[in-house]
Amino acid sequence: MAAPCGRMASRPLRQFLSCFSRTPVGNSAFRQFSSASVCRASFPCSEAAERASSPWTLMAAVCLQRLPVISADCSPIEQQFRQMLHQIELEKSVLSDHELRLLEDAERMSRKQAGDYDSDEEESHGDQEIMLAQDLEDTWEQKMKSFQPAPRVRADVDKDLTSAERCLADSLVFLAEQEVGGEKLWLLPQTRWQEGETLRQTAERALTSLPAGFKATFLGNAPCGVYKYKLPKAIRTENSVGTKVFFFKAVLTDGAPPTAKKAPFLWVRKSELQKYLKPAYLMKVERFILDL
């Protein structure tokens, strides 16, 4: 029963295909096709597949950050909270060794004044001079007066955008001036992907290619963001539609070497990025930059 059913099912298909073979090509909207044409349309040869490439140019950029060096200034509510914690700790804490020594010295002096003091206590120390806790405090106070802490705010350095030592309480982002389409733009350091390397390796090459010579630690192998833009229609082709830039994060691990005043590099805070980056580019970059 299976063979007759198969012939019955294949007969309408042959009749349907014969309609296309009898219909002239010029008088019909259907084009005559064959099994060879179907194979050519569905399975392109391997050589054509190898020649075909993505119309997007791939690039990798590195978001190099210098983390804060000193703690930020406390807000009023943070100062109140810190004072409250200090008071709680002071009330619940035990006496330190220095405070115990102060009490012992005070007790010894009171017994001396009352005439109830054993001179054998001093003889037990021999020829060593007994230094009271108060004498130690006076010595520490003199050392404290001679100590000069470094300034938290340095107006001359903070204005130098090429210095990585500016704004020590803030996180800074590194920008480089690069030429894109004949126009010089401030961007995160980027370079074009080369065949045979990963995007992480491309981002590392973008950083090492800079003349400054930074030492950084990359945070992961996966990109943290992507920015895509198309070329102008006048120069856009089927093989070159636009560029995709994949961003990788890195942290500066060593002090940045000094750069010239007019060097094409900038260290800016997150709030200053809008002065140098284009809005569409800035919108993608701000998503993965933490203002610590």
PyMOL commands that set and color helices and strands:
alter all, ss='L'
color gray80, all
select helices_A, chain A and resi 2-22+35-42+46-51+76-92+97-114+120-123+133-146+155-158+199-208+270-275+279-285
alter helices_A, ss='H'
color red, helices_A
select strands_A, chain A and resi 56-66+172-180+183-187+190-192+216-218+225-230+242-252+265-269
alter strands_A, ss='S'
color yellow, strands_A
deselect
rebuild
show_as cartoon
